[in-house]
C-alpha cells in the first residue's frame, strides 16, 4: 500500500504567487506595455484552483514550484544564454504535465529587448 500526501494549502498559494510574479513582474520586462496590459487583463498564466487539481501530491507541488522558480531565475539573469535551453524546456514540460500552459519558448525572450532590472 502506498500513501500519497496531498499538496498543502501553502504550496498551492506559493504556486499562485509565483505565477502572478511571472505575469506581473517578469513578462513585462520582455514585452511592450500594451501586451503586458492584455496579459494582466486576460489573467494570462494565472493559475486557478481548477488547474491546481492536477497538482495532487506534495511531490507534484514541489515539482511545479521548482519549475516556476527555475523559469523565473533564467528570465531574471542579465544575459539569457542558449545554454539554459534544456533546463528551461524541462521546466516548461514539467508545467505542461500538470496542465499549466507556458506558451513561450526561451527564444521568445532572446528576441525581446530586456528592460532594466531594479
Steps between C-alpha positions, in 0.01 A plus 500: 500500500634841402397818677507825312494827689297768326646839429461755777310827488833680545646325196197589291526863611870499412420370150240774452743761635778393263268503199377848591858620544590359159203668331524836672874549555701280264299496176471882488880518483486330161178623343357839420255665736199431277565127502573512874161664557331227294678230702382657825144564377458149361660350811738320269712243679307546820467161666152441635363234736373292205856468370634420846278192503767338278763572766395223732793409723779666696741376234287649221484837673875498561563424133276787386656745747849398388405538133356848557800608706735371230319688224498819706871465583592451136291795384642726771862439403675795340578303184289205393732244351398217272669270752183541708285353223487142631428604858235747383336237276497243780330751728239585238438128440452451874239777507321356198487157665278666764281676241676834555558653159816703448478607136837671458822331392825636641571658159203733559700661778823511296330702231352760731681799637541450871395779730729605781477297817473711811 
